[in-house]
Amino acid sequence: MDYCIRYVDLPCRLNGVTVMDGDGFFNIYINARLDYYHQQKAIQHELTHVARGDFFKNSSLEEIESM
Ligand SMILES: [Zn+2]
């Protein structure tokens, strides 16, 4: 799985977000405001979505996050 992790300032409620582009490449954005520990947790969380193939499922973000 191809992915790229970027550290950006996100709205404070968001730890991280993953966006799949048209080529199936995953761009993982991690909130730069978090401390190192929580950034690592956020990366793990986003990679879990990628590994599970959540982005190929036809479910809403709310459904994915509640799994
Ligand atoms: Zn998530």
PDB file of the backbone (N, CA, C, O) and the ligand in Angstrom, with CONECT records:
HET     ZN  A 101       1
ATOM      1  N   MET A   1       0.850  -1.204   0.000  1.00  0.00           N
ATOM      2  CA  MET A   1       0.000   0.000   0.000  1.00  0.00           C
ATOM      3  C   MET A   1       0.882   1.249   0.000  1.00  0.00           C
ATOM      4  O   MET A   1       1.756   1.408   0.852  1.00  0.00           O
ATOM      5  N   ASP A   2       0.642   2.112  -0.951  1.00  0.00           N
ATOM      6  CA  ASP A   2       1.430   3.340  -1.030  1.00  0.00           C
ATOM      7  C   ASP A   2       0.772   4.440  -0.217  1.00  0.00           C
ATOM      8  O   ASP A   2      -0.421   4.704  -0.359  1.00  0.00           O
ATOM      9  N   TYR A   3       1.545   5.065   0.617  1.00  0.00           N
ATOM     10  CA  TYR A   3       0.989   6.192   1.366  1.00  0.00           C
ATOM     11  C   TYR A   3       2.093   7.180   1.708  1.00  0.00           C
ATOM     12  O   TYR A   3       3.283   6.867   1.659  1.00  0.00           O
ATOM     13  N   CYS A   4       1.661   8.363   2.052  1.00  0.00           N
ATOM     14  CA  CYS A   4       2.574   9.436   2.394  1.00  0.00           C
ATOM     15  C   CYS A   4       2.006  10.143   3.622  1.00  0.00           C
ATOM     16  O   CYS A   4       0.822  10.479   3.656  1.00  0.00           O
ATOM     17  N   ILE A   5       2.837  10.366   4.613  1.00  0.00           N
ATOM     18  CA  ILE A   5       2.380  11.024   5.837  1.00  0.00           C
ATOM     19  C   ILE A   5       2.846  12.475   5.823  1.00  0.00           C
ATOM     20  O   ILE A   5       4.022  12.760   5.598  1.00  0.00           O
ATOM     21  N   ARG A   6       1.918  13.377   6.063  1.00  0.00           N
ATOM     22  CA  ARG A   6       2.246  14.797   6.125  1.00  0.00           C
ATOM     23  C   ARG A   6       1.749  15.366   7.447  1.00  0.00           C
ATOM     24  O   ARG A   6       0.694  14.979   7.950  1.00  0.00           O
ATOM     25  N   TYR A   7       2.520  16.281   7.993  1.00  0.00           N
ATOM     26  CA  TYR A   7       2.122  16.922   9.242  1.00  0.00           C
ATOM     27  C   TYR A   7       1.607  18.319   8.924  1.00  0.00           C
ATOM     28  O   TYR A   7       2.339  19.163   8.406  1.00  0.00           O
ATOM     29  N   VAL A   8       0.357  18.545   9.236  1.00  0.00           N
ATOM     30  CA  VAL A   8      -0.276  19.823   8.914  1.00  0.00           C
ATOM     31  C   VAL A   8      -1.101  20.286  10.118  1.00  0.00           C
ATOM     32  O   VAL A   8      -1.463  19.482  10.977  1.00  0.00           O
ATOM     33  N   ASP A   9      -1.389  21.569  10.169  1.00  0.00           N
ATOM     34  CA  ASP A   9      -2.276  22.094  11.203  1.00  0.00           C
ATOM     35  C   ASP A   9      -3.719  21.790  10.815  1.00  0.00           C
ATOM     36  O   ASP A   9      -4.242  22.325   9.838  1.00  0.00           O
ATOM     37  N   LEU A  10      -4.343  20.929  11.595  1.00  0.00           N
ATOM     38  CA  LEU A  10      -5.735  20.573  11.354  1.00  0.00           C
ATOM     39  C   LEU A  10      -6.599  21.229  12.429  1.00  0.00           C
ATOM     40  O   LEU A  10      -6.085  21.657  13.462  1.00  0.00           O
ATOM     41  N   PRO A  11      -7.896  21.309  12.194  1.00  0.00           N
ATOM     42  CA  PRO A  11      -8.792  21.771  13.264  1.00  0.00           C
ATOM     43  C   PRO A  11      -8.552  20.931  14.517  1.00  0.00           C
ATOM     44  O   PRO A  11      -8.343  19.722  14.412  1.00  0.00           O
ATOM     45  N   CYS A  12      -8.576  21.537  15.677  1.00  0.00           N
ATOM     46  CA  CYS A  12      -8.103  20.867  16.891  1.00  0.00           C
ATOM     47  C   CYS A  12      -8.815  19.549  17.194  1.00  0.00           C
ATOM     48  O   CYS A  12      -8.249  18.679  17.855  1.00  0.00           O
ATOM     49  N   ARG A  13     -10.057  19.395  16.712  1.00  0.00           N
ATOM     50  CA  ARG A  13     -10.799  18.180  17.025  1.00  0.00           C
ATOM     51  C   ARG A  13     -10.275  16.985  16.233  1.00  0.00           C
ATOM     52  O   ARG A  13     -10.508  15.841  16.623  1.00  0.00           O
ATOM     53  N   LEU A  14      -9.579  17.228  15.136  1.00  0.00           N
ATOM     54  CA  LEU A  14      -9.116  16.162  14.253  1.00  0.00           C
ATOM     55  C   LEU A  14      -7.681  15.760  14.595  1.00  0.00           C
ATOM     56  O   LEU A  14      -6.788  16.607  14.631  1.00  0.00           O
ATOM     57  N   ASN A  15      -7.464  14.480  14.842  1.00  0.00           N
ATOM     58  CA  ASN A  15      -6.101  14.002  15.063  1.00  0.00           C
ATOM     59  C   ASN A  15      -5.411  13.713  13.743  1.00  0.00           C
ATOM     60  O   ASN A  15      -4.216  13.960  13.579  1.00  0.00           O
ATOM     61  N   GLY A  16      -6.175  13.190  12.816  1.00  0.00           N
ATOM     62  CA  GLY A  16      -5.607  12.863  11.525  1.00  0.00           C
ATOM     63  C   GLY A  16      -6.697  12.536  10.540  1.00  0.00           C
ATOM     64  O   GLY A  16      -7.831  12.243  10.918  1.00  0.00           O
ATOM     65  N   VAL A  17      -6.350  12.590   9.289  1.00  0.00           N
ATOM     66  CA  VAL A  17      -7.335  12.265   8.262  1.00  0.00           C
ATOM     67  C   VAL A  17      -6.589  11.636   7.082  1.00  0.00           C
ATOM     68  O   VAL A  17      -5.455  12.009   6.780  1.00  0.00           O
ATOM     69  N   THR A  18      -7.231  10.695   6.435  1.00  0.00           N
ATOM     70  CA  THR A  18      -6.623  10.029   5.289  1.00  0.00           C
ATOM     71  C   THR A  18      -7.463  10.300   4.049  1.00  0.00           C
ATOM     72  O   THR A  18      -8.686  10.158   4.062  1.00  0.00           O
ATOM     73  N   VAL A  19      -6.793  10.686   2.998  1.00  0.00           N
ATOM     74  CA  VAL A  19      -7.475  10.976   1.743  1.00  0.00           C
ATOM     75  C   VAL A  19      -6.850  10.096   0.661  1.00  0.00           C
ATOM     76  O   VAL A  19      -5.632  10.095   0.477  1.00  0.00           O
ATOM     77  N   MET A  20      -7.683   9.355  -0.043  1.00  0.00           N
ATOM     78  CA  MET A  20      -7.187   8.544  -1.142  1.00  0.00           C
ATOM     79  C   MET A  20      -7.392   9.317  -2.443  1.00  0.00           C
ATOM     80  O   MET A  20      -8.502   9.750  -2.749  1.00  0.00           O
ATOM     81  N   ASP A  21      -6.317   9.484  -3.200  1.00  0.00           N
ATOM     82  CA  ASP A  21      -6.473  10.207  -4.456  1.00  0.00           C
ATOM     83  C   ASP A  21      -6.909   9.257  -5.573  1.00  0.00           C
ATOM     84  O   ASP A  21      -7.098   8.064  -5.339  1.00  0.00           O
ATOM     85  N   GLY A  22      -7.066   9.781  -6.764  1.00  0.00           N
ATOM     86  CA  GLY A  22      -7.609   9.010  -7.875  1.00  0.00           C
ATOM     87  C   GLY A  22      -6.767   7.817  -8.287  1.00  0.00           C
ATOM     88  O   GLY A  22      -7.266   6.900  -8.940  1.00  0.00           O
ATOM     89  N   ASP A  23      -5.495   7.820  -7.913  1.00  0.00           N
ATOM     90  CA  ASP A  23      -4.606   6.727  -8.272  1.00  0.00           C
ATOM     91  C   ASP A  23      -4.536   5.652  -7.197  1.00  0.00           C
ATOM     92  O   ASP A  23      -3.760   4.704  -7.319  1.00  0.00           O
ATOM     93  N   GLY A  24      -5.338   5.790  -6.145  1.00  0.00           N
ATOM     94  CA  GLY A  24      -5.303   4.838  -5.055  1.00  0.00           C
ATOM     95  C   GLY A  24      -4.138   5.068  -4.112  1.00  0.00           C
ATOM     96  O   GLY A  24      -3.745   4.172  -3.365  1.00  0.00           O
ATOM     97  N   PHE A  25      -3.592   6.265  -4.151  1.00  0.00           N
ATOM     98  CA  PHE A  25      -2.481   6.624  -3.273  1.00  0.00           C
ATOM     99  C   PHE A  25      -3.057   7.313  -2.051  1.00  0.00           C
ATOM    100  O   PHE A  25      -3.895   8.208  -2.158  1.00  0.00           O
ATOM    101  N   PHE A  26      -2.586   6.873  -0.867  1.00  0.00           N
ATOM    102  CA  PHE A  26      -3.135   7.417   0.371  1.00  0.00           C
ATOM    103  C   PHE A  26      -2.286   8.574   0.887  1.00  0.00           C
ATOM    104  O   PHE A  26      -1.074   8.452   1.067  1.00  0.00           O
ATOM    105  N   ASN A  27      -2.943   9.673   1.115  1.00  0.00           N
ATOM    106  CA  ASN A  27      -2.295  10.818   1.753  1.00  0.00           C
ATOM    107  C   ASN A  27      -2.821  10.913   3.176  1.00  0.00           C
ATOM    108  O   ASN A  27      -3.997  11.197   3.400  1.00  0.00           O
ATOM    109  N   ILE A  28      -1.932  10.672   4.137  1.00  0.00           N
ATOM    110  CA  ILE A  28      -2.322  10.705   5.543  1.00  0.00           C
ATOM    111  C   ILE A  28      -1.875  12.033   6.132  1.00  0.00           C
ATOM    112  O   ILE A  28      -0.686  12.351   6.135  1.00  0.00           O
ATOM    113  N   TYR A  29      -2.825  12.801   6.627  1.00  0.00           N
ATOM    114  CA  TYR A  29      -2.519  14.094   7.241  1.00  0.00           C
ATOM    115  C   TYR A  29      -2.647  13.957   8.750  1.00  0.00           C
ATOM    116  O   TYR A  29      -3.694  13.571   9.269  1.00  0.00           O
ATOM    117  N   ILE A  30      -1.578  14.275   9.433  1.00  0.00           N
ATOM    118  CA  ILE A  30      -1.555  14.181  10.891  1.00  0.00           C
ATOM    119  C   ILE A  30      -1.482  15.594  11.462  1.00  0.00           C
ATOM    120  O   ILE A  30      -0.738  16.442  10.968  1.00  0.00           O
ATOM    121  N   ASN A  31      -2.255  15.826  12.492  1.00  0.00           N
ATOM    122  CA  ASN A  31      -2.310  17.159  13.078  1.00  0.00           C
ATOM    123  C   ASN A  31      -0.973  17.524  13.735  1.00  0.00           C
ATOM    124  O   ASN A  31      -0.539  16.879  14.689  1.00  0.00           O
ATOM    125  N   ALA A  32      -0.342  18.554  13.213  1.00  0.00           N
ATOM    126  CA  ALA A  32       0.966  18.976  13.713  1.00  0.00           C
ATOM    127  C   ALA A  32       0.878  19.572  15.116  1.00  0.00           C
ATOM    128  O   ALA A  32       1.899  19.740  15.782  1.00  0.00           O
ATOM    129  N   ARG A  33      -0.335  19.892  15.566  1.00  0.00           N
ATOM    130  CA  ARG A  33      -0.504  20.462  16.908  1.00  0.00           C
ATOM    131  C   ARG A  33      -0.402  19.415  18.008  1.00  0.00           C
ATOM    132  O   ARG A  33      -0.223  19.746  19.180  1.00  0.00           O
ATOM    133  N   LEU A  34      -0.517  18.145  17.619  1.00  0.00           N
ATOM    134  CA  LEU A  34      -0.460  17.082  18.621  1.00  0.00           C
ATOM    135  C   LEU A  34       0.971  16.872  19.092  1.00  0.00           C
ATOM    136  O   LEU A  34       1.926  17.205  18.391  1.00  0.00           O
ATOM    137  N   ASP A  35       1.104  16.311  20.298  1.00  0.00           N
ATOM    138  CA  ASP A  35       2.444  15.938  20.737  1.00  0.00           C
ATOM    139  C   ASP A  35       2.843  14.629  20.044  1.00  0.00           C
ATOM    140  O   ASP A  35       2.027  13.978  19.391  1.00  0.00           O
ATOM    141  N   TYR A  36       4.098  14.268  20.203  1.00  0.00           N
ATOM    142  CA  TYR A  36       4.647  13.116  19.491  1.00  0.00           C
ATOM    143  C   TYR A  36       3.827  11.853  19.741  1.00  0.00           C
ATOM    144  O   TYR A  36       3.511  11.120  18.804  1.00  0.00           O
ATOM    145  N   TYR A  37       3.484  11.600  20.998  1.00  0.00           N
ATOM    146  CA  TYR A  37       2.749  10.393  21.360  1.00  0.00           C
ATOM    147  C   TYR A  37       1.428  10.313  20.602  1.00  0.00           C
ATOM    148  O   TYR A  37       1.100   9.283  20.014  1.00  0.00           O
ATOM    149  N   HIS A  38       0.676  11.410  20.622  1.00  0.00           N
ATOM    150  CA  HIS A  38      -0.627  11.386  19.978  1.00  0.00           C
ATOM    151  C   HIS A  38      -0.512  11.376  18.451  1.00  0.00           C
ATOM    152  O   HIS A  38      -1.407  10.883  17.765  1.00  0.00           O
ATOM    153  N   GLN A  39       0.575  11.912  17.927  1.00  0.00           N
ATOM    154  CA  GLN A  39       0.796  11.797  16.484  1.00  0.00           C
ATOM    155  C   GLN A  39       1.004  10.337  16.101  1.00  0.00           C
ATOM    156  O   GLN A  39       0.480   9.876  15.086  1.00  0.00           O
ATOM    157  N   GLN A  40       1.772   9.607  16.917  1.00  0.00           N
ATOM    158  CA  GLN A  40       1.995   8.186  16.631  1.00  0.00           C
ATOM    159  C   GLN A  40       0.691   7.412  16.695  1.00  0.00           C
ATOM    160  O   GLN A  40       0.427   6.550  15.856  1.00  0.00           O
ATOM    161  N   LYS A  41      -0.137   7.728  17.712  1.00  0.00           N
ATOM    162  CA  LYS A  41      -1.436   7.074  17.831  1.00  0.00           C
ATOM    163  C   LYS A  41      -2.310   7.377  16.619  1.00  0.00           C
ATOM    164  O   LYS A  41      -3.012   6.502  16.111  1.00  0.00           O
ATOM    165  N   ALA A  42      -2.260   8.611  16.169  1.00  0.00           N
ATOM    166  CA  ALA A  42      -3.080   9.019  15.028  1.00  0.00           C
ATOM    167  C   ALA A  42      -2.623   8.299  13.758  1.00  0.00           C
ATOM    168  O   ALA A  42      -3.447   7.882  12.944  1.00  0.00           O
ATOM    169  N   ILE A  43      -1.315   8.156  13.596  1.00  0.00           N
ATOM    170  CA  ILE A  43      -0.786   7.440  12.426  1.00  0.00           C
ATOM    171  C   ILE A  43      -1.258   5.992  12.452  1.00  0.00           C
ATOM    172  O   ILE A  43      -1.710   5.463  11.437  1.00  0.00           O
ATOM    173  N   GLN A  44      -1.152   5.354  13.613  1.00  0.00           N
ATOM    174  CA  GLN A  44      -1.617   3.974  13.738  1.00  0.00           C
ATOM    175  C   GLN A  44      -3.090   3.867  13.379  1.00  0.00           C
ATOM    176  O   GLN A  44      -3.505   2.950  12.670  1.00  0.00           O
ATOM    177  N   HIS A  45      -3.867   4.809  13.873  1.00  0.00           N
ATOM    178  CA  HIS A  45      -5.298   4.826  13.619  1.00  0.00           C
ATOM    179  C   HIS A  45      -5.581   4.931  12.117  1.00  0.00           C
ATOM    180  O   HIS A  45      -6.399   4.184  11.580  1.00  0.00           O
ATOM    181  N   GLU A  46      -4.907   5.849  11.456  1.00  0.00           N
ATOM    182  CA  GLU A  46      -5.153   6.035  10.023  1.00  0.00           C
ATOM    183  C   GLU A  46      -4.677   4.826   9.226  1.00  0.00           C
ATOM    184  O   GLU A  46      -5.324   4.431   8.256  1.00  0.00           O
ATOM    185  N   LEU A  47      -3.553   4.236   9.624  1.00  0.00           N
ATOM    186  CA  LEU A  47      -3.047   3.059   8.908  1.00  0.00           C
ATOM    187  C   LEU A  47      -3.980   1.869   9.081  1.00  0.00           C
ATOM    188  O   LEU A  47      -4.061   1.004   8.209  1.00  0.00           O
ATOM    189  N   THR A  48      -4.688   1.826  10.216  1.00  0.00           N
ATOM    190  CA  THR A  48      -5.668   0.767  10.417  1.00  0.00           C
ATOM    191  C   THR A  48      -6.778   0.881   9.382  1.00  0.00           C
ATOM    192  O   THR A  48      -7.218  -0.121   8.818  1.00  0.00           O
ATOM    193  N   HIS A  49      -7.225   2.102   9.139  1.00  0.00           N
ATOM    194  CA  HIS A  49      -8.235   2.309   8.098  1.00  0.00           C
ATOM    195  C   HIS A  49      -7.704   1.831   6.746  1.00  0.00           C
ATOM    196  O   HIS A  49      -8.403   1.140   6.005  1.00  0.00           O
ATOM    197  N   VAL A  50      -6.466   2.205   6.434  1.00  0.00           N
ATOM    198  CA  VAL A  50      -5.875   1.844   5.150  1.00  0.00           C
ATOM    199  C   VAL A  50      -5.784   0.320   5.038  1.00  0.00           C
ATOM    200  O   VAL A  50      -6.167  -0.257   4.020  1.00  0.00           O
ATOM    201  N   ALA A  51      -5.269  -0.331   6.099  1.00  0.00           N
ATOM    202  CA  ALA A  51      -5.079  -1.778   6.083  1.00  0.00           C
ATOM    203  C   ALA A  51      -6.404  -2.515   5.954  1.00  0.00           C
ATOM    204  O   ALA A  51      -6.476  -3.565   5.315  1.00  0.00           O
ATOM    205  N   ARG A  52      -7.450  -1.967   6.560  1.00  0.00           N
ATOM    206  CA  ARG A  52      -8.763  -2.608   6.504  1.00  0.00           C
ATOM    207  C   ARG A  52      -9.465  -2.349   5.192  1.00  0.00           C
ATOM    208  O   ARG A  52     -10.484  -2.973   4.894  1.00  0.00           O
ATOM    209  N   GLY A  53      -8.921  -1.421   4.393  1.00  0.00           N
ATOM    210  CA  GLY A  53      -9.574  -1.088   3.138  1.00  0.00           C
ATOM    211  C   GLY A  53     -10.853  -0.304   3.343  1.00  0.00           C
ATOM    212  O   GLY A  53     -11.773  -0.369   2.527  1.00  0.00           O
ATOM    213  N   ASP A  54     -10.909   0.447   4.451  1.00  0.00           N
ATOM    214  CA  ASP A  54     -12.111   1.219   4.749  1.00  0.00           C
ATOM    215  C   ASP A  54     -12.476   2.169   3.617  1.00  0.00           C
ATOM    216  O   ASP A  54     -13.646   2.508   3.437  1.00  0.00           O
ATOM    217  N   PHE A  55     -11.478   2.594   2.859  1.00  0.00           N
ATOM    218  CA  PHE A  55     -11.744   3.616   1.854  1.00  0.00           C
ATOM    219  C   PHE A  55     -12.315   3.031   0.571  1.00  0.00           C
ATOM    220  O   PHE A  55     -12.665   3.762  -0.356  1.00  0.00           O
ATOM    221  N   PHE A  56     -12.404   1.703   0.528  1.00  0.00           N
ATOM    222  CA  PHE A  56     -13.039   1.083  -0.619  1.00  0.00           C
ATOM    223  C   PHE A  56     -14.460   0.665  -0.298  1.00  0.00           C
ATOM    224  O   PHE A  56     -15.204   0.224  -1.174  1.00  0.00           O
ATOM    225  N   LYS A  57     -14.825   0.806   0.954  1.00  0.00           N
ATOM    226  CA  LYS A  57     -16.173   0.411   1.355  1.00  0.00           C
ATOM    227  C   LYS A  57     -17.132   1.562   1.105  1.00  0.00           C
ATOM    228  O   LYS A  57     -16.751   2.730   1.032  1.00  0.00           O
ATOM    229  N   ASN A  58     -18.366   1.184   0.979  1.00  0.00           N
ATOM    230  CA  ASN A  58     -19.372   2.181   0.654  1.00  0.00           C
ATOM    231  C   ASN A  58     -20.058   2.665   1.921  1.00  0.00           C
ATOM    232  O   ASN A  58     -21.286   2.711   1.992  1.00  0.00           O
ATOM    233  N   SER A  59     -19.260   3.025   2.922  1.00  0.00           N
ATOM    234  CA  SER A  59     -19.871   3.444   4.175  1.00  0.00           C
ATOM    235  C   SER A  59     -19.433   4.862   4.512  1.00  0.00           C
ATOM    236  O   SER A  59     -18.407   5.343   4.031  1.00  0.00           O
ATOM    237  N   SER A  60     -20.201   5.496   5.318  1.00  0.00           N
ATOM    238  CA  SER A  60     -19.910   6.874   5.684  1.00  0.00           C
ATOM    239  C   SER A  60     -18.777   6.929   6.701  1.00  0.00           C
ATOM    240  O   SER A  60     -18.435   5.923   7.324  1.00  0.00           O
ATOM    241  N   LEU A  61     -18.215   8.093   6.856  1.00  0.00           N
ATOM    242  CA  LEU A  61     -17.132   8.285   7.813  1.00  0.00           C
ATOM    243  C   LEU A  61     -17.589   7.928   9.222  1.00  0.00           C
ATOM    244  O   LEU A  61     -16.824   7.352   9.995  1.00  0.00           O
ATOM    245  N   GLU A  62     -18.825   8.264   9.558  1.00  0.00           N
ATOM    246  CA  GLU A  62     -19.345   7.972  10.897  1.00  0.00           C
ATOM    247  C   GLU A  62     -19.356   6.471  11.153  1.00  0.00           C
ATOM    248  O   GLU A  62     -18.989   6.020  12.238  1.00  0.00           O
ATOM    249  N   GLU A  63     -19.779   5.693  10.149  1.00  0.00           N
ATOM    250  CA  GLU A  63     -19.825   4.238  10.298  1.00  0.00           C
ATOM    251  C   GLU A  63     -18.420   3.684  10.479  1.00  0.00           C
ATOM    252  O   GLU A  63     -18.191   2.818  11.323  1.00  0.00           O
ATOM    253  N   ILE A  64     -17.482   4.186   9.683  1.00  0.00           N
ATOM    254  CA  ILE A  64     -16.115   3.700   9.762  1.00  0.00           C
ATOM    255  C   ILE A  64     -15.526   3.996  11.128  1.00  0.00           C
ATOM    256  O   ILE A  64     -14.886   3.133  11.729  1.00  0.00           O
ATOM    257  N   GLU A  65     -15.736   5.217  11.629  1.00  0.00           N
ATOM    258  CA  GLU A  65     -15.147   5.611  12.898  1.00  0.00           C
ATOM    259  C   GLU A  65     -15.745   4.851  14.076  1.00  0.00           C
ATOM    260  O   GLU A  65     -15.094   4.713  15.112  1.00  0.00           O
ATOM    261  N   SER A  66     -16.969   4.358  13.935  1.00  0.00           N
ATOM    262  CA  SER A  66     -17.606   3.671  15.063  1.00  0.00           C
ATOM    263  C   SER A  66     -17.268   2.198  15.086  1.00  0.00           C
ATOM    264  O   SER A  66     -17.661   1.497  16.019  1.00  0.00           O
ATOM    265  N   MET A  67     -16.543   1.701  14.081  1.00  0.00           N
ATOM    266  CA  MET A  67     -16.203   0.268  14.065  1.00  0.00           C
ATOM    267  C   MET A  67     -15.073  -0.059  15.044  1.00  0.00           C
ATOM    268  O   MET A  67     -14.667  -1.216  15.153  1.00  0.00           O
TER     269      MET A  67
HETATM  270 ZN    ZN A 101     -10.489   7.253  11.892  1.00  0.00          ZN2+
END
